[in-house]
Amino acid sequence: MAPSDVTVYTDGACLGNPGPGGYGVIVIANGKRKELSGGFRLTTNNRMELKATIEGLKELANPSRVKLNSDSQYVVSAINQGWARHWRAKGYKRKKNPDLWNQLLDLCERHKVEFIWVPGHAGQPENERCDQLSVQAAQRRGLPPDSEYERSEALHNPPTLF
């Protein structure tokens, strides 16, 4: 079966950095459009940008050719310049978010993904909608923990007694 062509738009948001965060995704395939969003009580903007790309690609049941549009230079440059693969090969020494980079790189092995940078807040309708979805998700009550982020922060920034 030949891979299908899919377009994905993504965005992440954080109310404070770190703070409550959310992601928004639009997947367009076979003439259908699906919107996804979610959030966490304490996370970072970069984690939400990564999470958006992961959730968009996880939505695809079969290997696909994907045009993934993101306003995150962090994500797009790390993939397009080969930095993320290099970080993984070197064990992510001093690099943040290895849990999410691993997930994204694994998904990129399953799909043929072209990462396209789009300017944020520049009037591109799908990017603007993803921004709305991500901010709304970050504002929800009762958000779950971003367990990996909170665990990592506790290890690197233990509470002080005095």
MDAnalysis code that builds the backbone (N, CA, C; Angstrom):
import MDAnalysis as mda
import numpy as np

u = mda.Universe.empty(486, n_residues=162, atom_resindex=np.repeat(np.arange(162), 3), trajectory=True)
u.add_TopologyAttr("name", ["N", "CA", "C"] * 162)
u.add_TopologyAttr("resid", np.arange(1, 163))
u.add_TopologyAttr("resname", ["MET", "ALA", "PRO", "SER", "ASP", "VAL", "THR", "VAL", "TYR", "THR", "ASP", "GLY", "ALA", "CYS", "LEU", "GLY", "ASN", "PRO", "GLY", "PRO", "GLY", "GLY", "TYR", "GLY", "VAL", "ILE", "VAL", "ILE", "ALA", "ASN", "GLY", "LYS", "ARG", "LYS", "GLU", "LEU", "SER", "GLY", "GLY", "PHE", "ARG", "LEU", "THR", "THR", "ASN", "ASN", "ARG", "MET", "GLU", "LEU", "LYS", "ALA", "THR", "ILE", "GLU", "GLY", "LEU", "LYS", "GLU", "LEU", "ALA", "ASN", "PRO", "SER", "ARG", "VAL", "LYS", "LEU", "ASN", "SER", "ASP", "SER", "GLN", "TYR", "VAL", "VAL", "SER", "ALA", "ILE", "ASN", "GLN", "GLY", "TRP", "ALA", "ARG", "HIS", "TRP", "ARG", "ALA", "LYS", "GLY", "TYR", "LYS", "ARG", "LYS", "LYS", "ASN", "PRO", "ASP", "LEU", "TRP", "ASN", "GLN", "LEU", "LEU", "ASP", "LEU", "CYS", "GLU", "ARG", "HIS", "LYS", "VAL", "GLU", "PHE", "ILE", "TRP", "VAL", "PRO", "GLY", "HIS", "ALA", "GLY", "GLN", "PRO", "GLU", "ASN", "GLU", "ARG", "CYS", "ASP", "GLN", "LEU", "SER", "VAL", "GLN", "ALA", "ALA", "GLN", "ARG", "ARG", "GLY", "LEU", "PRO", "PRO", "ASP", "SER", "GLU", "TYR", "GLU", "ARG", "SER", "GLU", "ALA", "LEU", "HIS", "ASN", "PRO", "PRO", "THR", "LEU", "PHE"])
u.atoms.positions = np.array([
    [0.841, -1.179, 0.000],
    [0.000, 0.000, 0.000],
    [0.883, 1.238, 0.000],
    [0.649, 2.159, -0.920],
    [1.447, 3.375, -1.023],
    [1.127, 4.317, 0.133],
    [2.144, 5.034, 0.617],
    [1.868, 5.975, 1.706],
    [0.933, 7.085, 1.229],
    [0.091, 7.550, 2.135],
    [-0.815, 8.637, 1.791],
    [-0.140, 9.974, 2.060],
    [-0.698, 11.018, 1.453],
    [-0.199, 12.370, 1.669],
    [-1.031, 13.039, 2.752],
    [-0.343, 13.605, 3.740],
    [-0.989, 14.212, 4.893],
    [-0.347, 15.567, 5.148],
    [-1.158, 16.521, 5.575],
    [-0.653, 17.813, 6.022],
    [-0.992, 17.961, 7.495],
    [0.004, 18.362, 8.276],
    [-0.180, 18.534, 9.709],
    [0.288, 19.943, 10.078],
    [-0.518, 20.616, 10.891],
    [-0.153, 21.915, 11.465],
    [-0.061, 21.730, 12.969],
    [0.922, 22.358, 13.610],
    [1.116, 22.178, 15.049],
    [1.478, 23.496, 15.718],
    [1.161, 23.579, 17.003],
    [1.622, 24.700, 17.814],
    [1.594, 24.299, 19.276],
    [2.461, 24.911, 20.044],
    [2.500, 24.711, 21.478],
    [2.441, 26.057, 22.169],
    [1.940, 26.057, 23.404],
    [1.837, 27.291, 24.177],
    [2.131, 26.985, 25.630],
    [2.601, 27.994, 26.328],
    [2.864, 27.857, 27.750],
    [2.503, 29.181, 28.416],
    [1.757, 29.119, 29.501],
    [1.365, 30.313, 30.256],
    [2.397, 30.494, 31.359],
    [3.481, 31.165, 31.017],
    [4.681, 31.173, 31.835],
    [5.581, 30.101, 31.254],
    [6.858, 30.172, 31.511],
    [7.753, 29.171, 30.930],
    [8.859, 28.855, 31.938],
    [8.664, 27.878, 32.816],
    [7.606, 26.873, 32.784],
    [6.293, 27.394, 33.357],
    [5.254, 26.622, 33.063],
    [3.919, 26.932, 33.539],
    [2.948, 25.949, 32.936],
    [1.651, 26.206, 33.080],
    [0.667, 25.355, 32.408],
    [0.874, 25.471, 30.897],
    [0.816, 24.345, 30.202],
    [1.074, 24.363, 28.765],
    [0.066, 23.546, 28.001],
    [-0.020, 23.846, 26.707],
    [-0.922, 23.109, 25.845],
    [-0.369, 22.985, 24.442],
    [-0.962, 22.073, 23.691],
    [-0.603, 21.898, 22.289],
    [-1.875, 21.834, 21.459],
    [-1.728, 22.243, 20.206],
    [-2.831, 22.169, 19.258],
    [-2.336, 21.594, 17.947],
    [-3.169, 20.776, 17.314],
    [-2.782, 20.073, 16.093],
    [-3.966, 20.035, 15.137],
    [-3.678, 20.205, 13.866],
    [-4.663, 19.958, 12.814],
    [-4.039, 18.951, 11.854],
    [-4.762, 17.863, 11.597],
    [-4.331, 16.834, 10.652],
    [-5.322, 16.850, 9.492],
    [-4.787, 16.992, 8.270],
    [-5.623, 17.002, 7.065],
    [-5.176, 15.843, 6.186],
    [-6.104, 14.892, 5.961],
    [-5.788, 13.706, 5.161],
    [-7.057, 13.201, 4.494],
    [-6.907, 12.782, 3.255],
    [-8.028, 12.191, 2.521],
    [-9.272, 13.071, 2.557],
    [-9.078, 14.377, 2.428],
    [-10.196, 15.305, 2.412],
    [-10.851, 15.534, 3.763],
    [-10.276, 14.985, 4.822],
    [-10.833, 15.148, 6.163],
    [-9.874, 15.947, 7.028],
    [-10.441, 16.625, 7.998],
    [-9.675, 17.473, 8.910],
    [-10.008, 17.071, 10.341],
    [-8.972, 16.930, 11.170],
    [-9.166, 16.586, 12.568],
    [-8.338, 17.525, 13.431],
    [-8.952, 18.037, 14.491],
    [-8.257, 18.901, 15.434],
    [-8.005, 18.131, 16.731],
    [-6.811, 18.326, 17.296],
    [-6.416, 17.672, 18.543],
    [-5.835, 18.724, 19.481],
    [-6.001, 18.525, 20.762],
    [-5.336, 19.402, 21.729],
    [-5.222, 18.679, 23.061],
    [-4.326, 19.174, 23.884],
    [-4.123, 18.629, 25.217],
    [-3.189, 19.543, 25.979],
    [-3.039, 19.284, 27.263],
    [-2.179, 20.150, 28.049],
    [-1.693, 19.490, 29.320],
    [-0.818, 20.222, 30.018],
    [-0.196, 19.750, 31.238],
    [-0.099, 20.899, 32.236],
    [-0.109, 20.545, 33.519],
    [-0.148, 21.573, 34.565],
    [1.168, 22.336, 34.711],
    [2.287, 21.701, 34.403],
    [3.600, 22.344, 34.509],
    [4.499, 21.756, 33.433],
    [4.938, 22.613, 32.527],
    [5.750, 22.158, 31.405],
    [6.446, 23.370, 30.793],
    [7.028, 23.202, 29.606],
    [7.670, 24.326, 28.922],
    [7.102, 24.474, 27.511],
    [7.327, 25.627, 26.938],
    [6.871, 25.876, 25.572],
    [7.520, 24.894, 24.593],
    [8.819, 24.667, 24.723],
    [9.486, 23.741, 23.802],
    [8.907, 22.328, 23.906],
    [8.581, 21.892, 25.113],
    [7.974, 20.567, 25.260],
    [6.619, 20.512, 24.565],
    [5.860, 21.593, 24.646],
    [4.543, 21.597, 24.003],
    [4.662, 21.649, 22.478],
    [5.663, 22.338, 21.968],
    [5.902, 22.339, 20.517],
    [6.237, 20.920, 20.051],
    [7.091, 20.244, 20.786],
    [7.436, 18.856, 20.459],
    [6.232, 17.936, 20.591],
    [5.491, 18.090, 21.677],
    [4.324, 17.233, 21.922],
    [3.305, 17.385, 20.793],
    [3.128, 18.581, 20.284],
    [2.186, 18.801, 19.181],
    [2.594, 17.995, 17.948],
    [3.874, 18.019, 17.601],
    [4.323, 17.269, 16.424],
    [4.142, 15.766, 16.645],
    [4.448, 15.307, 17.848],
    [4.311, 13.879, 18.167],
    [2.854, 13.445, 18.068],
    [1.968, 14.211, 18.664],
    [0.549, 13.838, 18.652],
    [-0.012, 13.853, 17.232],
    [0.426, 14.796, 16.417],
    [-0.028, 14.823, 15.023],
    [0.412, 13.585, 14.258],
    [1.662, 13.186, 14.429],
    [2.178, 12.012, 13.730],
    [1.616, 10.711, 14.298],
    [1.353, 10.669, 15.603],
    [0.768, 9.474, 16.209],
    [-0.646, 9.218, 15.689],
    [-1.282, 10.237, 15.191],
    [-2.650, 10.110, 14.696],
    [-2.716, 9.293, 13.398],
    [-1.586, 9.113, 12.736],
    [-1.544, 8.448, 11.436],
    [-1.372, 6.945, 11.612],
    [-2.383, 6.191, 11.191],
    [-2.371, 4.737, 11.380],
    [-1.361, 4.042, 10.474],
    [-1.153, 4.579, 9.279],
    [-0.269, 3.939, 8.302],
    [0.888, 4.862, 7.955],
    [2.013, 4.303, 7.507],
    [3.111, 5.157, 7.064],
    [2.610, 6.143, 6.010],
    [3.015, 7.397, 6.181],
    [2.498, 8.466, 5.324],
    [3.600, 9.421, 4.922],
    [3.350, 10.143, 3.843],
    [4.168, 11.297, 3.460],
    [3.516, 12.502, 4.116],
    [4.281, 13.203, 4.951],
    [3.703, 14.255, 5.777],
    [4.417, 15.573, 5.532],
    [3.623, 16.617, 5.345],
    [4.131, 17.989, 5.380],
    [3.717, 18.529, 6.733],
    [4.682, 18.653, 7.630],
    [4.409, 19.092, 8.991],
    [4.812, 20.558, 9.131],
    [3.835, 21.401, 9.404],
    [4.026, 22.846, 9.514],
    [4.075, 23.253, 10.978],
    [5.144, 23.937, 11.361],
    [5.321, 24.366, 12.746],
    [5.949, 25.749, 12.769],
    [5.572, 26.549, 13.761],
    [6.221, 27.852, 13.918],
    [7.387, 27.780, 14.906],
    [7.783, 26.569, 15.273],
    [8.877, 26.373, 16.220],
    [10.199, 26.158, 15.493],
    [11.061, 27.163, 15.545],
    [12.406, 26.999, 14.989],
    [13.149, 25.891, 15.734],
    [12.885, 25.771, 17.038],
    [13.504, 24.730, 17.872],
    [13.278, 23.351, 17.254],
    [12.049, 23.047, 16.906],
    [11.716, 21.737, 16.354],
    [12.182, 21.611, 14.908],
    [11.805, 22.553, 14.083],
    [12.087, 22.466, 12.648],
    [13.589, 22.440, 12.387],
    [14.327, 23.323, 13.013],
    [15.780, 23.352, 12.783],
    [16.465, 22.100, 13.318],
    [16.047, 21.627, 14.490],
    [16.682, 20.440, 15.066],
    [16.510, 19.217, 14.167],
    [15.366, 19.121, 13.499],
    [15.152, 18.002, 12.580],
    [15.846, 18.265, 11.251],
    [15.576, 19.402, 10.648],
    [16.113, 19.675, 9.306],
    [17.632, 19.778, 9.263],
    [18.244, 20.236, 10.337],
    [19.703, 20.357, 10.382],
    [20.378, 19.074, 10.879],
    [19.577, 18.089, 11.275],
    [20.138, 16.831, 11.745],
    [20.604, 16.851, 13.191],
    [20.345, 17.956, 13.889],
    [20.827, 18.076, 15.267],
    [20.189, 17.025, 16.167],
    [18.877, 16.802, 16.035],
    [18.189, 15.865, 16.930],
    [18.748, 14.448, 16.792],
    [19.024, 14.029, 15.570],
    [19.605, 12.692, 15.373],
    [21.010, 12.620, 15.983],
    [21.756, 13.683, 15.843],
    [23.092, 13.757, 16.441],
    [22.988, 13.696, 17.966],
    [22.043, 14.444, 18.543],
    [21.867, 14.427, 19.995],
    [21.569, 13.014, 20.469],
    [20.689, 12.330, 19.733],
    [20.327, 10.963, 20.142],
    [21.549, 10.048, 20.036],
    [22.303, 10.156, 18.958],
    [23.482, 9.307, 18.774],
    [24.506, 9.523, 19.890],
    [24.554, 10.724, 20.441],
    [25.503, 11.049, 21.516],
    [24.886, 10.896, 22.903],
    [23.667, 10.341, 22.990],
    [23.042, 10.096, 24.290],
    [22.436, 11.330, 24.945],
    [22.158, 12.351, 24.156],
    [21.502, 13.584, 24.649],
    [22.271, 14.250, 25.791],
    [23.572, 14.171, 25.778],
    [24.358, 14.798, 26.845],
    [23.991, 16.281, 26.957],
    [23.491, 16.656, 28.129],
    [23.120, 18.037, 28.453],
    [22.011, 18.599, 27.555],
    [21.299, 17.754, 26.840],
    [20.186, 18.199, 26.001],
    [18.881, 17.966, 26.739],
    [17.962, 18.876, 26.560],
    [16.663, 18.760, 27.219],
    [15.684, 17.987, 26.356],
    [14.699, 17.429, 27.003],
    [13.564, 16.762, 26.356],
    [13.915, 15.487, 25.582],
    [14.856, 14.670, 26.068],
    [15.195, 13.461, 25.313],
    [14.015, 12.507, 25.153],
    [13.107, 12.484, 26.117],
    [11.938, 11.608, 26.014],
    [11.098, 11.963, 24.789],
    [10.901, 13.252, 24.575],
    [10.086, 13.689, 23.429],
    [10.859, 13.599, 22.115],
    [12.140, 13.926, 22.142],
    [12.936, 13.804, 20.914],
    [12.961, 12.347, 20.447],
    [13.096, 11.411, 21.373],
    [13.087, 9.991, 20.990],
    [11.775, 9.608, 20.321],
    [10.666, 10.040, 20.904],
    [9.364, 9.730, 20.307],
    [9.251, 10.324, 18.909],
    [9.662, 11.583, 18.766],
    [9.551, 12.239, 17.464],
    [10.448, 11.572, 16.425],
    [11.677, 11.270, 16.797],
    [12.588, 10.627, 15.845],
    [12.082, 9.240, 15.439],
    [11.509, 8.510, 16.385],
    [10.934, 7.204, 16.040],
    [9.786, 7.362, 15.038],
    [8.942, 8.353, 15.238],
    [7.833, 8.601, 14.308],
    [8.345, 9.035, 12.933],
    [9.449, 9.768, 12.920],
    [10.042, 10.195, 11.638],
    [10.628, 9.010, 10.875],
    [10.962, 7.943, 11.575],
    [11.419, 6.730, 10.897],
    [10.252, 5.975, 10.279],
    [9.068, 6.104, 10.849],
    [7.870, 5.439, 10.337],
    [7.267, 6.186, 9.145],
    [7.323, 7.513, 9.208],
    [6.722, 8.356, 8.171],
    [7.808, 9.132, 7.443],
    [7.508, 9.559, 6.231],
    [8.398, 10.460, 5.496],
    [7.904, 11.873, 5.776],
    [8.604, 12.566, 6.679],
    [8.125, 13.850, 7.173],
    [8.985, 14.987, 6.647],
    [8.342, 15.964, 6.042],
    [8.991, 17.208, 5.639],
    [8.582, 18.266, 6.659],
    [9.546, 18.781, 7.409],
    [9.271, 19.807, 8.408],
    [9.378, 21.180, 7.749],
    [8.322, 21.961, 7.884],
    [8.231, 23.275, 7.249],
    [8.011, 24.316, 8.335],
    [8.884, 25.307, 8.374],
    [8.711, 26.390, 9.333],
    [7.742, 27.414, 8.753],
    [6.770, 27.811, 9.574],
    [5.829, 28.872, 9.200],
    [5.924, 29.962, 10.260],
    [5.874, 31.219, 9.855],
    [5.926, 32.289, 10.858],
    [4.687, 32.237, 11.758],
    [4.905, 32.345, 13.052],
    [3.790, 32.354, 13.995],
    [3.075, 33.691, 13.989],
    [1.811, 33.671, 14.247],
    [0.989, 34.878, 14.375],
    [1.088, 35.763, 13.132],
    [1.136, 35.113, 11.973],
    [1.273, 35.850, 10.714],
    [0.035, 35.685, 9.823],
    [-1.046, 35.188, 10.398],
    [-2.291, 35.111, 9.657],
    [-2.526, 33.820, 8.894],
    [-1.637, 32.829, 9.015],
    [-1.877, 31.546, 8.346],
    [-3.000, 30.862, 9.129],
    [-4.158, 30.614, 8.509],
    [-5.346, 30.174, 9.257],
    [-5.154, 28.925, 10.111],
    [-4.517, 27.890, 9.581],
    [-4.357, 26.671, 10.364],
    [-3.390, 26.875, 11.526],
    [-2.330, 27.645, 11.301],
    [-1.399, 27.935, 12.386],
    [-2.085, 28.757, 13.473],
    [-2.897, 29.715, 13.073],
    [-3.635, 30.527, 14.049],
    [-4.600, 29.651, 14.849],
    [-5.260, 28.706, 14.179],
    [-6.183, 27.812, 14.873],
    [-5.436, 26.915, 15.864],
    [-4.267, 26.414, 15.462],
    [-3.466, 25.603, 16.386],
    [-3.049, 26.426, 17.595],
    [-2.736, 27.692, 17.395],
    [-2.402, 28.569, 18.513],
    [-3.593, 28.686, 19.458],
    [-4.795, 28.881, 18.910],
    [-5.995, 28.952, 19.753],
    [-6.195, 27.660, 20.542],
    [-6.061, 26.531, 19.850],
    [-6.236, 25.236, 20.514],
    [-5.230, 25.047, 21.644],
    [-3.976, 25.432, 21.409],
    [-2.937, 25.224, 22.422],
    [-3.142, 26.126, 23.634],
    [-3.526, 27.371, 23.403],
    [-3.766, 28.288, 24.526],
    [-4.989, 27.826, 25.323],
    [-6.053, 27.443, 24.632],
    [-7.248, 26.942, 25.324],
    [-6.916, 25.706, 26.158],
    [-6.099, 24.826, 25.616],
    [-5.718, 23.614, 26.346],
    [-4.920, 23.972, 27.600],
    [-4.020, 24.940, 27.491],
    [-3.202, 25.348, 28.635],
    [-4.055, 25.984, 29.732],
    [-5.200, 26.536, 29.372],
    [-6.071, 27.216, 30.337],
    [-7.071, 26.283, 31.024],
    [-7.132, 25.034, 30.603],
    [-8.090, 24.094, 31.199],
    [-7.775, 23.852, 32.663],
    [-8.814, 23.588, 33.418],
    [-8.656, 23.219, 34.834],
    [-8.314, 21.728, 34.922],
    [-7.608, 21.377, 35.993],
    [-7.341, 19.970, 36.262],
    [-6.409, 19.299, 35.268],
    [-5.453, 20.052, 34.725],
    [-4.516, 19.460, 33.767],
    [-3.673, 18.380, 34.429],
    [-3.341, 17.325, 33.688],
    [-2.498, 16.269, 34.250],
    [-1.038, 16.725, 34.336],
    [-0.230, 15.998, 35.098],
    [1.194, 16.345, 35.155],
    [1.914, 15.929, 33.871],
    [2.922, 16.690, 33.522],
    [3.894, 16.276, 32.511],
    [4.953, 15.536, 33.327],
    [4.699, 14.272, 33.594],
    [5.480, 13.503, 34.568],
    [6.967, 13.531, 34.296],
    [7.358, 13.382, 33.040],
    [8.788, 13.367, 32.719],
    [9.424, 14.716, 33.028],
    [8.739, 15.807, 32.701],
    [9.280, 17.137, 32.991],
    [9.381, 17.351, 34.499],
    [8.318, 17.036, 35.218],
    [8.325, 17.265, 36.661],
    [9.371, 16.401, 37.354],
    [9.540, 15.149, 36.909],
    [10.567, 14.277, 37.476],
    [11.956, 14.847, 37.207],
    [12.185, 15.279, 35.982],
    [13.477, 15.841, 35.591],
    [13.785, 17.113, 36.376],
    [12.806, 17.969, 36.529],
    [13.009, 19.208, 37.282],
    [13.320, 18.914, 38.748],
    [12.640, 17.930, 39.327],
    [12.892, 17.574, 40.724],
    [14.315, 17.052, 40.897],
    [14.820, 16.308, 39.901],
    [16.191, 15.789, 39.982],
    [17.228, 16.901, 39.857],
    [16.964, 17.860, 38.986],
    [17.931, 18.908, 38.721],
    [17.785, 20.121, 39.632],
    [16.624, 20.286, 40.237],
    [16.368, 21.441, 41.097],
    [15.670, 20.985, 42.381],
    [16.382, 20.224, 43.230],
    [15.723, 19.747, 44.453],
    [15.324, 20.916, 45.346],
    [14.247, 20.752, 46.091],
    [13.826, 21.837, 46.999],
    [14.866, 22.064, 48.093],
    [14.985, 23.308, 48.503],
    [15.924, 23.632, 49.580],
    [15.155, 23.691, 50.904],
    [15.845, 23.366, 51.978],
    [15.209, 23.380, 53.293],
    [15.277, 24.766, 53.944],
    [16.166, 25.600, 53.524],
    [16.330, 26.915, 54.145],
    [16.259, 28.013, 53.122],
])
